[in-house]
Amino acid sequence: MDMTNKTVMITGASRGIGAESARTFAAAGANVVLLARSQEAIAELAGEIGQKAIAIPCNVARFGEMFAAVETTLKAFGGLDVLINNAGVIEPISHLADADPDEWGQVIDINLKGVFNGMRAALPVMKEAGGGSILTISSGAAHSPIEAWSHYCASKAAVNMLNRCVHEEEAEHGIRAIGLSPGTVATEMQREIKASGINPVSQLAWEDHIPADWPAKCLLWMCGADADRFKGNEISLRDEDIRRAVGLT
């Protein structure tokens, strides 16, 4: 997939899937815009990638910061072709009856409102340009309840519906809205899950998780026409047919 002269904005770009996506898209020729709260980490990654990357410290839960990030992207690269809604958190993991209401709400702010804020900031720009791709990291937790993950399950279920709503409203304007459910990935989030010791996911061995560059490569593939049949829906990276299509083994 050649992404030369395309610009990709990635939220949660400081580590894990976000950081690997930045490397993957940059290697395909794209300009990459790295968003995260961790200024030092994204600055280091931008330095690694080179002139095709810029780092913008941003809290996705604040619309004003997302809007400003899009404006900065336009000034730097002249457009925005792909938005990857990757930022997400799972801590604090706790049973609903014991959950701190403010901490529970903060997860919703990042995982759900953060996705809306990205979509809302990017859509006018993409529509004016005649189209674009909005790719959002989903989860099996969007479809199945998991013990002590009420905040995560609720936010991912809502994000799945947001993706479908964007497709319903904006497909005719050239907007490709597709979700990606990667399965369990060897990232820092899985270390947090492991440390909780709650529910079967925390009992998985590290080698059971796929590497972070797999979903990154799938996201790149999703920018091509082969993924058009999934517009308004989700792709599961557990699907062997998808893995073969992306070139994963």
Protein Blocks (a to p, Z undefined) as FASTA:
>chain_A
ZZehiacddehklgcjllmmmmmmmmnopacddddfblmlmmmmmmmnommbccddddfk
lmklmmmmmmmmmmmnopafbdcdfbccfbdcddfklpcfklmmmmmmmmmmmmmmmmmm
mmmmmmmnopacddddddfklmoccehilmmmmmmmmmmmmmmmmmmmmmmnopacdddd
ebjaddfklmmmmmnopajklmpcfklpccfklmmmmmmmmmpmklmmmgoiacdfkbmk
lmmmnopZZ
